[in-house]
Amino acid sequence: MNNTEAQNAMGSARPASRKRRISFGLAELRESCVMAMSAIRAHKLRSILTLLGIMIGVFSIIVVMTAIRVLQSNIEGELSQLGSTAFVIQKRPEFPVDNEAWEKIRRRKDLTYQQGIALQQKATLAASVGMETGVANNEASSKYYRTNPDIGLIGTTPDAFAARNRVIDQGRSFNNNDLESAARVCVIGSSLSKKLFPHGGGVGDKLQFEGISYHVVGVLEAKGSSMNGDGDNFILIPLTTALNHYGSQNRSLDFLVQARDQATYDDTIEQVRGILRKLRKVPPGEGDDFEIASNDSLINQFRTITMAVRLGAGLISSISLLAAGVGIMNIMLVSVTERTKEIGIRRAIGAKKRNIMTQFIVEAIILCEVGGVFGIVLGITAGNVAAFFLKVTPVFPWDWAAVGLLACSVVGIAFGTYPAYKAANLDPIESLRYE
């Protein structure tokens, strides 16, 4: 055989040898799994107690993260109340800032009705510019019912309806005549309509709010719960009516701008920013003295703020998993002591140290994984109790479930290695003599 043939023969032998090693390794791992399951079944009470520790550790992580995910999903849904091509201009940011920044924000001038009118005229890229402000919270009444003092009264313009994704279910919205004449008309939320007018929608009827009578011209489609309670529990009146009754001093408006389409969205924001800076006489080089917020920006701000909360909750919850890992190590050390003679017999019939180590590490991993699965199932179920009470869609945190299972494997390996090492290094002769 020449050198070329010999090299070809050796090259073909290497893959075959590699396949045999892989096959042998898998067979050894399978055997270790079978032996580990047999050992777990043989010591049911001890295994259950070990599983319980891991299950509680994983449960504490998953239940916290599932509940946070449910709350996050609910709040982000509320923050996404703007239309996909809409954004809002506010005097203050939606979320709290540090004290130094807050002092500067507090000194900002209000966004006024006159500035809103000027913005409507000059924002040529915008499809519409609406204005809105909350003016009061109190009880509302009809001839059928009187509510709790938690009803919000909001002054708004017709163009704000589309930007806020408000859809009329019965009756009509406001029109320009209502706005110009400061008419005492209102549009009410679905939930409030059912309270005040149990026998019908209420369109054409009247309601009272802080001694003023309003004619109901429309009822909105239901939106469900919100961060502040019932998302349909409010009254909308023309902005001019609100400003006439409650005054415009020390009252900043929100401007709701809707771009024509997604392609012109960014350009519309920049045009509006430029117009407002000029109207409010902001010097070049200085930052805006107002906030521009969209669905995405509000959600990103919220996630940034809650990141530390999620990390802190995960870290605190992980302590219980470490405690469960110590329990795993103790149980495995007891198991090694009880099975000393079994280990000696295995060594006597040819088992190597790595076989013993593999067996005990696999046993620790299986114990952790089974406990982890139970912990994940219970944690997700308990965490979604919040979804039931908030009446939102339950969540399944796949990422945290995967993290939980991975953490179980790490705990099994980390806390099972020392007992496995101790078992593998027992003297075979002394082990056979052990009683």
C-alpha positions as a LaTeX table, in Angstrom:
\begin{tabular}{lrrr}
\hline
Residue & $x$ (\AA) & $y$ (\AA) & $z$ (\AA) \\
\hline
Met1 & 0.00 & 0.00 & 0.00 \\
Asn2 & 1.48 & 3.33 & $-1.02$ \\
Asn3 & 1.47 & 6.49 & 1.12 \\
Thr4 & $-1.63$ & 7.94 & $-0.57$ \\
Glu5 & $-3.69$ & 4.80 & 0.09 \\
Ala6 & $-2.51$ & 4.69 & 3.68 \\
Gln7 & $-3.52$ & 8.32 & 4.25 \\
Asn8 & $-6.94$ & 7.69 & 2.71 \\
Ala9 & $-7.44$ & 4.67 & 4.94 \\
Met10 & $-6.46$ & 6.66 & 8.03 \\
Gly11 & $-8.75$ & 9.54 & 6.98 \\
Ser12 & $-11.74$ & 7.23 & 6.63 \\
Ala13 & $-10.94$ & 5.59 & 9.97 \\
Arg14 & $-11.06$ & 8.89 & 11.89 \\
Pro15 & $-14.79$ & 9.64 & 11.26 \\
Ala16 & $-15.65$ & 6.06 & 12.15 \\
Ser17 & $-13.67$ & 6.33 & 15.38 \\
Arg18 & $-15.31$ & 9.66 & 16.19 \\
Lys19 & $-18.77$ & 8.18 & 15.61 \\
Arg20 & $-17.96$ & 5.27 & 17.93 \\
Arg21 & $-16.87$ & 7.66 & 20.67 \\
Ile22 & $-20.02$ & 9.74 & 20.29 \\
Ser23 & $-22.19$ & 6.62 & 20.30 \\
Phe24 & $-20.40$ & 5.30 & 23.39 \\
Gly25 & $-20.78$ & 8.64 & 25.15 \\
Leu26 & $-24.51$ & 8.76 & 24.42 \\
Ala27 & $-24.95$ & 5.19 & 25.63 \\
Glu28 & $-23.10$ & 6.05 & 28.83 \\
Leu29 & $-25.25$ & 9.14 & 29.35 \\
Arg30 & $-28.41$ & 7.14 & 28.73 \\
Glu31 & $-27.32$ & 4.52 & 31.25 \\
Ser32 & $-26.54$ & 7.26 & 33.81 \\
Cys33 & $-30.03$ & 8.73 & 33.29 \\
Val34 & $-31.66$ & 5.32 & 33.82 \\
Met35 & $-29.65$ & 4.71 & 36.99 \\
Ala36 & $-30.41$ & 8.21 & 38.26 \\
Met37 & $-34.15$ & 7.73 & 37.72 \\
Ser38 & $-33.97$ & 4.36 & 39.49 \\
Ala39 & $-32.22$ & 5.98 & 42.45 \\
Ile40 & $-34.83$ & 8.76 & 42.59 \\
Arg41 & $-37.69$ & 6.25 & 42.53 \\
Ala42 & $-36.00$ & 4.14 & 45.21 \\
His43 & $-35.85$ & 7.09 & 47.62 \\
Lys44 & $-39.18$ & 8.81 & 46.97 \\
Leu45 & $-39.47$ & 10.85 & 50.18 \\
Arg46 & $-35.93$ & 12.19 & 49.96 \\
Ser47 & $-36.38$ & 12.99 & 46.28 \\
Ile48 & $-39.69$ & 14.78 & 46.93 \\
Leu49 & $-38.12$ & 16.92 & 49.64 \\
Thr50 & $-35.26$ & 17.79 & 47.29 \\
Leu51 & $-37.69$ & 18.59 & 44.47 \\
Leu52 & $-39.68$ & 20.78 & 46.84 \\
Gly53 & $-36.67$ & 22.96 & 47.58 \\
Ile54 & $-35.89$ & 23.47 & 43.89 \\
Met55 & $-39.56$ & 23.93 & 43.04 \\
Ile56 & $-39.94$ & 26.73 & 45.61 \\
Gly57 & $-36.75$ & 28.40 & 44.35 \\
Val58 & $-37.85$ & 28.39 & 40.71 \\
Phe59 & $-41.44$ & 29.24 & 41.67 \\
Ser60 & $-40.31$ & 32.39 & 43.48 \\
Ile61 & $-38.49$ & 33.61 & 40.36 \\
Ile62 & $-41.16$ & 32.70 & 37.81 \\
Val63 & $-44.14$ & 34.00 & 39.80 \\
Val64 & $-42.48$ & 37.40 & 40.27 \\
Met65 & $-41.42$ & 37.67 & 36.63 \\
Thr66 & $-44.81$ & 36.50 & 35.33 \\
Ala67 & $-46.65$ & 39.01 & 37.50 \\
Ile68 & $-44.30$ & 41.80 & 36.37 \\
Arg69 & $-44.79$ & 40.75 & 32.73 \\
Val70 & $-48.60$ & 40.84 & 33.18 \\
Leu71 & $-48.44$ & 44.31 & 34.74 \\
Gln72 & $-45.99$ & 45.45 & 32.07 \\
Ser73 & $-48.27$ & 44.17 & 29.30 \\
Asn74 & $-51.25$ & 45.94 & 30.86 \\
Ile75 & $-49.44$ & 49.25 & 31.34 \\
Glu76 & $-47.86$ & 49.16 & 27.89 \\
Gly77 & $-51.31$ & 48.59 & 26.44 \\
Glu78 & $-52.46$ & 51.73 & 28.22 \\
Leu79 & $-49.44$ & 53.67 & 27.00 \\
Ser80 & $-50.30$ & 52.60 & 23.44 \\
Gln81 & $-53.57$ & 54.55 & 23.45 \\
Leu82 & $-52.33$ & 56.87 & 20.69 \\
Gly83 & $-52.86$ & 56.05 & 17.03 \\
Ser84 & $-49.96$ & 54.54 & 15.09 \\
Thr85 & $-49.28$ & 57.85 & 13.32 \\
Ala86 & $-50.04$ & 60.12 & 16.28 \\
Phe87 & $-47.88$ & 61.76 & 18.94 \\
Val88 & $-48.57$ & 64.07 & 21.86 \\
Ile89 & $-46.87$ & 67.26 & 23.02 \\
Gln90 & $-46.94$ & 67.83 & 26.78 \\
Lys91 & $-45.50$ & 70.31 & 29.22 \\
Arg92 & $-44.06$ & 67.56 & 31.46 \\
Pro93 & $-42.74$ & 64.05 & 30.77 \\
Glu94 & $-45.05$ & 61.10 & 31.34 \\
Phe95 & $-42.71$ & 59.47 & 33.87 \\
Pro96 & $-40.90$ & 60.96 & 36.90 \\
Val97 & $-37.41$ & 62.42 & 36.54 \\
Asp98 & $-34.71$ & 63.32 & 39.07 \\
Asn99 & $-35.17$ & 66.36 & 41.32 \\
Glu100 & $-32.71$ & 68.59 & 39.45 \\
Ala101 & $-34.43$ & 68.00 & 36.10 \\
Trp102 & $-37.85$ & 68.36 & 37.72 \\
Glu103 & $-37.06$ & 71.86 & 38.99 \\
Lys104 & $-36.27$ & 72.94 & 35.44 \\
Ile105 & $-39.39$ & 71.25 & 34.05 \\
Arg106 & $-41.58$ & 72.84 & 36.73 \\
Arg107 & $-40.60$ & 76.32 & 35.52 \\
Arg108 & $-41.77$ & 75.66 & 31.96 \\
Lys109 & $-44.59$ & 77.80 & 30.58 \\
Asp110 & $-47.95$ & 76.20 & 29.93 \\
Leu111 & $-48.99$ & 75.00 & 26.48 \\
Thr112 & $-51.87$ & 77.35 & 25.70 \\
Tyr113 & $-54.98$ & 77.30 & 23.56 \\
Gln114 & $-53.59$ & 80.13 & 21.41 \\
Gln115 & $-50.41$ & 78.11 & 20.73 \\
Gly116 & $-52.57$ & 75.14 & 19.75 \\
Ile117 & $-54.56$ & 77.24 & 17.27 \\
Ala118 & $-51.30$ & 78.58 & 15.77 \\
Leu119 & $-49.94$ & 75.04 & 15.51 \\
Gln120 & $-53.10$ & 73.91 & 13.69 \\
Gln121 & $-52.59$ & 76.67 & 11.13 \\
Lys122 & $-48.84$ & 76.20 & 10.58 \\
Ala123 & $-48.35$ & 72.41 & 10.78 \\
Thr124 & $-48.90$ & 71.71 & 7.08 \\
Leu125 & $-47.59$ & 68.13 & 7.25 \\
Ala126 & $-50.04$ & 67.11 & 9.98 \\
Ala127 & $-53.36$ & 65.52 & 9.12 \\
Ser128 & $-54.86$ & 67.00 & 12.28 \\
Val129 & $-53.92$ & 68.77 & 15.50 \\
Gly130 & $-56.15$ & 68.26 & 18.51 \\
Met131 & $-56.01$ & 69.72 & 22.03 \\
Glu132 & $-57.00$ & 68.24 & 25.35 \\
Thr133 & $-56.76$ & 68.72 & 29.11 \\
Gly134 & $-58.21$ & 67.15 & 32.22 \\
Val135 & $-60.15$ & 69.71 & 34.26 \\
Ala136 & $-61.83$ & 67.94 & 37.18 \\
Asn137 & $-62.60$ & 64.69 & 38.97 \\
Asn138 & $-65.91$ & 64.40 & 40.77 \\
Glu139 & $-69.22$ & 62.58 & 40.82 \\
Ala140 & $-71.63$ & 62.55 & 37.90 \\
Ser141 & $-75.36$ & 62.04 & 38.15 \\
Ser142 & $-78.43$ & 61.38 & 36.05 \\
Lys143 & $-82.04$ & 60.91 & 36.98 \\
Tyr144 & $-81.26$ & 57.21 & 37.43 \\
Tyr145 & $-77.93$ & 57.09 & 39.26 \\
Arg146 & $-75.19$ & 59.02 & 41.09 \\
Thr147 & $-71.59$ & 57.81 & 40.74 \\
Asn148 & $-68.62$ & 57.86 & 43.08 \\
Pro149 & $-66.46$ & 61.02 & 42.93 \\
Asp150 & $-63.95$ & 59.40 & 40.56 \\
Ile151 & $-65.29$ & 60.54 & 37.18 \\
Gly152 & $-62.79$ & 62.44 & 35.06 \\
Leu153 & $-63.97$ & 65.49 & 33.11 \\
Ile154 & $-61.80$ & 66.13 & 30.04 \\
Gly155 & $-61.93$ & 69.12 & 27.74 \\
Thr156 & $-61.05$ & 68.14 & 24.16 \\
Thr157 & $-61.40$ & 69.06 & 20.50 \\
Pro158 & $-62.87$ & 66.95 & 17.67 \\
Asp159 & $-59.42$ & 66.27 & 16.16 \\
Ala160 & $-58.24$ & 64.61 & 19.38 \\
Phe161 & $-60.68$ & 61.70 & 18.99 \\
Ala162 & $-58.82$ & 60.01 & 16.15 \\
Ala163 & $-55.41$ & 60.63 & 17.74 \\
Arg164 & $-56.58$ & 58.95 & 20.97 \\
Asn165 & $-58.21$ & 56.05 & 19.11 \\
Arg166 & $-61.61$ & 57.01 & 20.47 \\
Val167 & $-64.42$ & 55.48 & 18.43 \\
Ile168 & $-68.06$ & 56.57 & 18.69 \\
Asp169 & $-70.39$ & 53.65 & 19.39 \\
Gln170 & $-73.65$ & 55.61 & 19.66 \\
Gly171 & $-74.56$ & 59.14 & 18.63 \\
Arg172 & $-71.88$ & 61.50 & 17.37 \\
Ser173 & $-68.65$ & 63.26 & 18.27 \\
Phe174 & $-68.20$ & 66.99 & 18.76 \\
Asn175 & $-68.18$ & 69.30 & 15.77 \\
Asn176 & $-66.73$ & 72.77 & 15.17 \\
Asn177 & $-70.04$ & 74.42 & 16.06 \\
Asp178 & $-69.90$ & 72.80 & 19.52 \\
Leu179 & $-66.35$ & 74.08 & 19.93 \\
Glu180 & $-67.01$ & 77.63 & 18.70 \\
Ser181 & $-70.14$ & 78.07 & 20.77 \\
Ala182 & $-68.71$ & 76.39 & 23.88 \\
Ala183 & $-71.77$ & 74.14 & 23.89 \\
Arg184 & $-72.72$ & 72.18 & 27.00 \\
Val185 & $-72.60$ & 68.81 & 25.25 \\
Cys186 & $-70.64$ & 65.73 & 26.16 \\
Val187 & $-69.49$ & 62.33 & 24.96 \\
Ile188 & $-69.20$ & 59.68 & 27.68 \\
Gly189 & $-67.36$ & 56.39 & 28.11 \\
Ser190 & $-69.13$ & 53.08 & 27.74 \\
Ser191 & $-68.89$ & 52.10 & 31.41 \\
Leu192 & $-70.20$ & 55.46 & 32.62 \\
Ser193 & $-73.06$ & 55.23 & 30.13 \\
Lys194 & $-74.19$ & 51.90 & 31.64 \\
Lys195 & $-74.06$ & 53.35 & 35.15 \\
Leu196 & $-75.90$ & 56.58 & 34.48 \\
Phe197 & $-78.38$ & 55.25 & 31.93 \\
Pro198 & $-79.09$ & 51.58 & 32.74 \\
His199 & $-82.06$ & 51.45 & 30.38 \\
Gly200 & $-80.26$ & 52.80 & 27.31 \\
Gly201 & $-77.09$ & 54.43 & 26.03 \\
Gly202 & $-78.00$ & 57.91 & 27.22 \\
Val203 & $-77.75$ & 59.73 & 23.87 \\
Gly204 & $-80.26$ & 62.60 & 24.03 \\
Asp205 & $-80.41$ & 62.53 & 27.84 \\
Lys206 & $-78.71$ & 64.88 & 30.27 \\
Leu207 & $-76.21$ & 64.40 & 33.08 \\
Gln208 & $-74.96$ & 66.64 & 35.86 \\
Phe209 & $-71.33$ & 67.28 & 36.81 \\
Glu210 & $-70.42$ & 69.79 & 39.54 \\
Gly211 & $-73.77$ & 71.53 & 39.18 \\
Ile212 & $-73.57$ & 71.94 & 35.38 \\
Ser213 & $-75.93$ & 70.10 & 33.04 \\
Tyr214 & $-74.55$ & 68.53 & 29.85 \\
His215 & $-76.46$ & 67.10 & 26.91 \\
Val216 & $-75.16$ & 63.64 & 25.96 \\
Val217 & $-74.51$ & 63.51 & 22.20 \\
Gly218 & $-72.38$ & 60.37 & 21.99 \\
Val219 & $-71.12$ & 57.20 & 23.71 \\
Leu220 & $-67.69$ & 55.71 & 23.03 \\
Glu221 & $-66.82$ & 52.10 & 22.31 \\
Ala222 & $-65.58$ & 50.20 & 25.37 \\
Lys223 & $-61.82$ & 50.05 & 25.94 \\
Gly224 & $-61.70$ & 48.21 & 29.27 \\
Ser225 & $-59.58$ & 48.77 & 32.37 \\
Ser226 & $-56.70$ & 51.20 & 32.64 \\
Met227 & $-53.82$ & 52.06 & 34.99 \\
Asn228 & $-56.05$ & 54.47 & 36.87 \\
Gly229 & $-59.05$ & 52.18 & 37.08 \\
Asp230 & $-61.93$ & 51.94 & 34.62 \\
Gly231 & $-60.76$ & 53.18 & 31.21 \\
Asp232 & $-64.34$ & 54.04 & 30.16 \\
Asn233 & $-65.27$ & 56.05 & 33.24 \\
Phe234 & $-64.96$ & 59.65 & 31.97 \\
Ile235 & $-66.79$ & 62.55 & 30.36 \\
Leu236 & $-65.54$ & 64.47 & 27.31 \\
Ile237 & $-66.71$ & 68.05 & 26.76 \\
Pro238 & $-65.65$ & 70.67 & 24.18 \\
Leu239 & $-62.33$ & 72.26 & 25.19 \\
Thr240 & $-63.77$ & 75.78 & 24.96 \\
Thr241 & $-66.57$ & 74.78 & 27.33 \\
Ala242 & $-64.02$ & 73.41 & 29.80 \\
Leu243 & $-61.85$ & 76.54 & 29.64 \\
Asn244 & $-64.88$ & 78.82 & 30.06 \\
His245 & $-66.06$ & 77.02 & 33.18 \\
Tyr246 & $-62.73$ & 76.13 & 34.78 \\
Gly247 & $-60.41$ & 78.84 & 33.44 \\
Ser248 & $-57.25$ & 78.67 & 31.38 \\
Gln249 & $-54.84$ & 80.08 & 33.98 \\
Asn250 & $-52.26$ & 77.59 & 35.30 \\
Arg251 & $-53.63$ & 74.96 & 32.95 \\
Ser252 & $-51.38$ & 73.39 & 30.34 \\
Leu253 & $-52.93$ & 71.61 & 27.35 \\
Asp254 & $-51.81$ & 68.49 & 25.55 \\
Phe255 & $-51.47$ & 68.80 & 21.76 \\
Leu256 & $-52.35$ & 65.62 & 19.87 \\
Val257 & $-50.87$ & 65.57 & 16.38 \\
Gln258 & $-51.63$ & 63.00 & 13.72 \\
Ala259 & $-49.32$ & 62.60 & 10.74 \\
Arg260 & $-50.76$ & 61.87 & 7.31 \\
Asp261 & $-49.02$ & 58.50 & 7.13 \\
Gln262 & $-46.04$ & 56.59 & 8.53 \\
Ala263 & $-43.75$ & 57.87 & 5.79 \\
Thr264 & $-44.19$ & 61.50 & 6.89 \\
Tyr265 & $-44.30$ & 60.74 & 10.63 \\
Asp266 & $-40.73$ & 61.80 & 11.49 \\
Asp267 & $-40.93$ & 64.89 & 9.27 \\
Thr268 & $-44.18$ & 65.90 & 10.97 \\
Ile269 & $-42.54$ & 65.62 & 14.39 \\
Glu270 & $-39.64$ & 67.82 & 13.30 \\
Gln271 & $-41.95$ & 70.40 & 11.74 \\
Val272 & $-44.10$ & 70.56 & 14.87 \\
Arg273 & $-41.01$ & 70.81 & 17.07 \\
Gly274 & $-39.72$ & 73.76 & 15.01 \\
Ile275 & $-43.08$ & 75.55 & 15.07 \\
Leu276 & $-43.46$ & 75.16 & 18.84 \\
Arg277 & $-39.90$ & 76.29 & 19.55 \\
Lys278 & $-40.60$ & 79.44 & 17.57 \\
Leu279 & $-44.00$ & 80.03 & 19.19 \\
Arg280 & $-42.52$ & 79.55 & 22.65 \\
Lys281 & $-39.38$ & 81.61 & 21.84 \\
Val282 & $-36.89$ & 78.86 & 22.71 \\
Pro283 & $-33.36$ & 80.19 & 21.93 \\
Pro284 & $-31.24$ & 78.22 & 19.43 \\
Gly285 & $-29.00$ & 75.67 & 21.14 \\
Glu286 & $-31.30$ & 75.21 & 24.14 \\
Gly287 & $-33.35$ & 72.09 & 24.67 \\
Asp288 & $-37.09$ & 71.92 & 24.03 \\
Asp289 & $-39.28$ & 73.29 & 26.83 \\
Phe290 & $-41.94$ & 70.66 & 26.08 \\
Glu291 & $-42.10$ & 66.87 & 25.67 \\
Ile292 & $-42.93$ & 64.95 & 22.51 \\
Ala293 & $-44.16$ & 61.42 & 23.19 \\
Ser294 & $-45.32$ & 58.59 & 20.95 \\
Asn295 & $-46.41$ & 55.04 & 21.76 \\
Asp296 & $-42.88$ & 53.73 & 21.21 \\
Ser297 & $-41.15$ & 56.46 & 23.23 \\
Leu298 & $-43.52$ & 56.04 & 26.18 \\
Ile299 & $-43.07$ & 52.26 & 26.19 \\
Asn300 & $-39.27$ & 52.58 & 25.95 \\
Gln301 & $-39.24$ & 55.05 & 28.86 \\
Phe302 & $-41.38$ & 52.68 & 30.91 \\
Arg303 & $-39.13$ & 49.70 & 30.18 \\
Thr304 & $-36.03$ & 51.69 & 31.09 \\
Ile305 & $-37.56$ & 52.75 & 34.40 \\
Thr306 & $-38.74$ & 49.23 & 35.28 \\
Met307 & $-35.50$ & 47.48 & 34.23 \\
Ala308 & $-33.94$ & 47.99 & 37.66 \\
Val309 & $-37.12$ & 46.68 & 39.31 \\
Arg310 & $-37.07$ & 43.52 & 37.19 \\
Leu311 & $-33.37$ & 42.90 & 37.82 \\
Gly312 & $-33.76$ & 43.51 & 41.55 \\
Ala313 & $-36.76$ & 41.20 & 41.80 \\
Gly314 & $-34.92$ & 38.50 & 39.86 \\
Leu315 & $-31.83$ & 38.80 & 42.05 \\
Ile316 & $-33.78$ & 38.62 & 45.30 \\
Ser317 & $-35.83$ & 35.67 & 44.04 \\
Ser318 & $-32.64$ & 33.87 & 42.99 \\
Ile319 & $-31.47$ & 33.70 & 46.61 \\
Ser320 & $-34.08$ & 31.01 & 47.31 \\
Leu321 & $-32.71$ & 29.01 & 44.38 \\
Leu322 & $-29.21$ & 29.14 & 45.87 \\
Ala323 & $-30.62$ & 27.93 & 49.17 \\
Ala324 & $-32.27$ & 25.05 & 47.31 \\
Gly325 & $-28.88$ & 24.27 & 45.73 \\
Val326 & $-27.33$ & 23.89 & 49.18 \\
Gly327 & $-30.15$ & 21.48 & 50.01 \\
Ile328 & $-29.36$ & 19.51 & 46.85 \\
Met329 & $-25.71$ & 19.19 & 47.93 \\
Asn330 & $-26.67$ & 17.97 & 51.40 \\
Ile331 & $-29.10$ & 15.42 & 50.04 \\
Met332 & $-26.57$ & 14.18 & 47.48 \\
Leu333 & $-23.87$ & 13.80 & 50.16 \\
Val334 & $-26.30$ & 11.70 & 52.22 \\
Ser335 & $-27.07$ & 9.68 & 49.11 \\
Val336 & $-23.36$ & 9.03 & 48.49 \\
Thr337 & $-22.95$ & 7.77 & 52.05 \\
Glu338 & $-26.00$ & 5.49 & 51.81 \\
Arg339 & $-24.89$ & 4.05 & 48.47 \\
Thr340 & $-21.23$ & 3.51 & 49.30 \\
Lys341 & $-21.49$ & $-0.25$ & 48.82 \\
Glu342 & $-23.30$ & 0.20 & 45.48 \\
Ile343 & $-20.48$ & 2.47 & 44.34 \\
Gly344 & $-17.91$ & $-0.13$ & 45.42 \\
Ile345 & $-19.67$ & $-2.86$ & 43.44 \\
Arg346 & $-19.79$ & $-0.68$ & 40.33 \\
Arg347 & $-16.09$ & 0.11 & 40.64 \\
Ala348 & $-15.29$ & $-3.58$ & 41.17 \\
Ile349 & $-17.01$ & $-4.63$ & 37.93 \\
Gly350 & $-15.19$ & $-2.04$ & 35.86 \\
Ala351 & $-16.90$ & 1.35 & 36.28 \\
Lys352 & $-14.47$ & 4.24 & 36.03 \\
Lys353 & $-14.40$ & 7.40 & 38.12 \\
Arg354 & $-15.97$ & 9.40 & 35.32 \\
Asn355 & $-18.88$ & 6.91 & 35.18 \\
Ile356 & $-19.59$ & 7.45 & 38.88 \\
Met357 & $-19.28$ & 11.21 & 38.57 \\
Thr358 & $-21.58$ & 11.27 & 35.55 \\
Gln359 & $-24.18$ & 9.19 & 37.37 \\
Phe360 & $-24.40$ & 11.47 & 40.39 \\
Ile361 & $-24.21$ & 14.74 & 38.44 \\
Val362 & $-26.98$ & 13.53 & 36.10 \\
Glu363 & $-29.05$ & 12.55 & 39.14 \\
Ala364 & $-28.64$ & 16.05 & 40.61 \\
Ile365 & $-29.55$ & 17.67 & 37.27 \\
Ile366 & $-32.66$ & 15.50 & 36.85 \\
Leu367 & $-33.80$ & 16.32 & 40.39 \\
Cys368 & $-33.33$ & 20.04 & 39.68 \\
Glu369 & $-35.03$ & 19.92 & 36.27 \\
Val370 & $-38.09$ & 18.03 & 37.51 \\
Gly371 & $-38.42$ & 20.44 & 40.42 \\
Gly372 & $-37.87$ & 23.32 & 38.01 \\
Val373 & $-40.68$ & 22.19 & 35.69 \\
Phe374 & $-43.14$ & 22.03 & 38.60 \\
Gly375 & $-41.92$ & 25.44 & 39.83 \\
Ile376 & $-42.36$ & 27.00 & 36.37 \\
Val377 & $-45.89$ & 25.63 & 35.95 \\
Leu378 & $-46.98$ & 26.80 & 39.41 \\
Gly379 & $-45.18$ & 30.14 & 39.03 \\
Ile380 & $-46.82$ & 30.96 & 35.70 \\
Thr381 & $-50.23$ & 29.92 & 37.03 \\
Ala382 & $-49.90$ & 32.02 & 40.18 \\
Gly383 & $-48.38$ & 34.98 & 38.33 \\
Asn384 & $-51.29$ & 35.09 & 35.91 \\
Val385 & $-53.73$ & 35.62 & 38.79 \\
Ala386 & $-52.91$ & 39.30 & 38.25 \\
Ala387 & $-54.03$ & 38.93 & 34.62 \\
Phe388 & $-57.36$ & 37.54 & 35.81 \\
Phe389 & $-58.03$ & 40.48 & 38.14 \\
Leu390 & $-56.83$ & 43.06 & 35.61 \\
Lys391 & $-58.89$ & 41.36 & 32.89 \\
Val392 & $-55.95$ & 41.23 & 30.48 \\
Thr393 & $-54.58$ & 38.39 & 28.38 \\
Pro394 & $-52.47$ & 35.92 & 30.42 \\
Val395 & $-48.78$ & 35.78 & 29.53 \\
Phe396 & $-46.34$ & 32.91 & 29.26 \\
Pro397 & $-42.79$ & 34.20 & 29.82 \\
Trp398 & $-40.93$ & 31.78 & 27.56 \\
Asp399 & $-37.65$ & 33.58 & 28.15 \\
Trp400 & $-37.87$ & 33.29 & 31.94 \\
Ala401 & $-39.06$ & 29.68 & 31.69 \\
Ala402 & $-35.92$ & 28.91 & 29.67 \\
Val403 & $-33.81$ & 30.86 & 32.18 \\
Gly404 & $-35.41$ & 28.84 & 35.00 \\
Leu405 & $-34.58$ & 25.51 & 33.37 \\
Leu406 & $-31.05$ & 26.67 & 32.59 \\
Ala407 & $-30.64$ & 27.84 & 36.18 \\
Cys408 & $-31.77$ & 24.39 & 37.37 \\
Ser409 & $-29.10$ & 22.73 & 35.23 \\
Val410 & $-26.44$ & 25.12 & 36.55 \\
Val411 & $-27.53$ & 24.49 & 40.16 \\
Gly412 & $-27.53$ & 20.73 & 39.54 \\
Ile413 & $-24.01$ & 20.80 & 38.12 \\
Ala414 & $-22.62$ & 23.32 & 40.63 \\
Phe415 & $-24.01$ & 21.68 & 43.76 \\
Gly416 & $-23.86$ & 18.10 & 42.51 \\
Thr417 & $-20.21$ & 18.13 & 41.44 \\
Tyr418 & $-18.68$ & 17.86 & 44.93 \\
Pro419 & $-20.87$ & 14.91 & 46.04 \\
Ala420 & $-20.18$ & 13.26 & 42.65 \\
Tyr421 & $-16.43$ & 13.84 & 43.07 \\
Lys422 & $-16.55$ & 12.37 & 46.57 \\
Ala423 & $-18.43$ & 9.31 & 45.29 \\
Ala424 & $-15.98$ & 8.80 & 42.40 \\
Asn425 & $-12.98$ & 8.93 & 44.70 \\
Leu426 & $-14.18$ & 6.40 & 47.26 \\
Asp427 & $-11.78$ & 3.52 & 47.71 \\
Pro428 & $-13.39$ & 0.47 & 45.99 \\
Ile429 & $-12.13$ & $-2.02$ & 48.63 \\
Glu430 & $-13.31$ & 0.06 & 51.55 \\
Ser431 & $-16.61$ & 0.67 & 49.78 \\
Leu432 & $-17.26$ & $-3.07$ & 49.41 \\
Arg433 & $-16.64$ & $-3.51$ & 53.15 \\
Tyr434 & $-19.02$ & $-0.66$ & 54.06 \\
Glu435 & $-22.10$ & $-1.69$ & 56.03 \\
\hline
\end{tabular}
